Amino acid sequence: MTKIKNSSASSVEGTSEFLFLSNYNLHDDSWQSEFEKRIENYFFKLHNLLETKEGFYQITRLAESRRREFRKTDLAEFRLTTPITNIPETAELLQMTEEATVITK
């Protein structure tokens, strides 16, 4: 814990260290309601995203991005382990943010 607190990244908003400490420092009487609120907001935004055709496509591209990452691991025994799409293998890798937004990784 001391190493995280003392790291230079702990004061830079958006870093893993900053996010960890922000969550760790929540008070015992408020952390649960704070996380419940975040989860509810996430699913609300995700639902709104999936209500649109473009949002559905974003999620499909995200899923394919994750499958491409998985295929590089030892767990991917053969090509038919995961579905295949027409999204190129060279497409950018994607990730989902806490705000239910798909961004480039």
C-alpha positions as CSV (number, residue, x, y, z in Angstrom):
1,M,0.0,0.0,0.0
2,T,2.8,2.4,0.8
3,K,4.4,1.9,-2.6
4,I,1.1,2.8,-4.3
5,K,0.6,5.9,-2.2
6,N,4.1,7.1,-2.7
7,S,4.2,6.4,-6.5
8,S,4.2,9.4,-8.8
9,A,1.2,7.8,-10.7
10,S,-1.0,7.9,-7.6
11,S,-1.6,11.6,-8.1
12,V,-2.3,11.4,-11.8
13,E,-6.0,11.2,-12.5
14,G,-7.0,8.2,-14.6
15,T,-4.0,6.0,-13.7
16,S,-4.6,2.6,-12.0
17,E,-2.9,3.8,-8.9
18,F,-5.1,6.9,-8.7
19,L,-8.3,4.9,-9.2
20,F,-7.3,2.2,-6.7
21,L,-6.6,4.8,-4.0
22,S,-9.8,6.7,-4.8
23,N,-11.8,3.5,-4.2
24,Y,-9.7,2.4,-1.2
25,N,-10.1,5.7,0.5
26,L,-14.0,5.6,0.4
27,H,-15.4,5.7,3.9
28,D,-16.7,2.4,5.4
29,D,-20.3,3.8,5.5
30,S,-20.4,5.0,1.9
31,W,-18.4,2.6,-0.3
32,Q,-21.3,0.2,-0.9
33,S,-23.8,2.9,-2.0
34,E,-21.1,4.5,-4.1
35,F,-20.4,1.3,-5.9
36,E,-24.1,0.5,-6.3
37,K,-24.6,3.9,-7.9
38,R,-21.7,3.3,-10.3
39,I,-23.0,-0.1,-11.3
40,E,-26.5,1.3,-11.9
41,N,-25.2,4.2,-13.9
42,Y,-23.0,1.8,-16.0
43,F,-25.9,-0.4,-16.9
44,F,-28.2,2.6,-17.6
45,K,-25.6,3.9,-20.1
46,L,-25.0,0.5,-21.5
47,H,-28.7,0.0,-22.1
48,N,-28.9,3.4,-23.9
49,L,-25.9,2.4,-26.0
50,L,-27.5,-0.9,-27.0
51,E,-30.7,0.9,-28.0
52,T,-28.9,2.2,-31.1
53,K,-27.7,0.4,-34.2
54,E,-24.3,2.1,-33.9
55,G,-24.1,1.2,-30.2
56,F,-24.8,-2.5,-31.0
57,Y,-22.0,-2.4,-33.6
58,Q,-19.6,-0.9,-31.1
59,I,-20.3,-3.7,-28.7
60,T,-19.9,-6.3,-31.5
61,R,-16.5,-4.7,-32.4
62,L,-15.5,-4.8,-28.7
63,A,-16.4,-8.5,-28.5
64,E,-14.4,-9.2,-31.6
65,S,-11.5,-7.2,-30.2
66,R,-11.5,-9.3,-27.0
67,R,-11.7,-12.5,-29.0
68,R,-8.7,-11.5,-31.1
69,E,-6.8,-10.9,-27.8
70,F,-7.9,-14.3,-26.5
71,R,-6.8,-16.1,-29.7
72,K,-3.2,-15.1,-28.9
73,T,-3.2,-17.0,-25.6
74,D,-2.5,-20.6,-24.9
75,L,-6.1,-21.1,-24.0
76,A,-7.2,-20.7,-27.7
77,E,-6.7,-24.3,-28.7
78,F,-7.9,-24.0,-32.2
79,R,-9.5,-21.3,-34.5
80,L,-13.1,-22.4,-34.0
81,T,-12.9,-21.9,-30.2
82,T,-14.4,-18.5,-30.8
83,P,-16.8,-17.0,-33.4
84,I,-15.4,-15.4,-36.5
85,T,-16.5,-12.1,-38.0
86,N,-15.6,-10.0,-41.0
87,I,-13.8,-7.5,-38.8
88,P,-10.1,-7.5,-39.9
89,E,-7.5,-9.0,-37.6
90,T,-5.7,-5.7,-37.9
91,A,-8.5,-3.6,-36.5
92,E,-7.7,-1.6,-33.4
93,L,-8.1,-3.3,-30.0
94,L,-10.9,-1.8,-28.0
95,Q,-12.0,-1.5,-24.4
96,M,-15.1,-0.5,-22.4
97,T,-14.8,2.4,-20.0
98,E,-16.6,2.8,-16.7
99,E,-18.9,5.2,-18.6
100,A,-20.0,2.4,-21.0
101,T,-18.1,4.0,-23.8
102,V,-16.1,1.8,-26.3
103,I,-12.6,3.3,-26.8
104,T,-9.4,2.3,-28.5
105,K,-7.1,0.4,-26.1
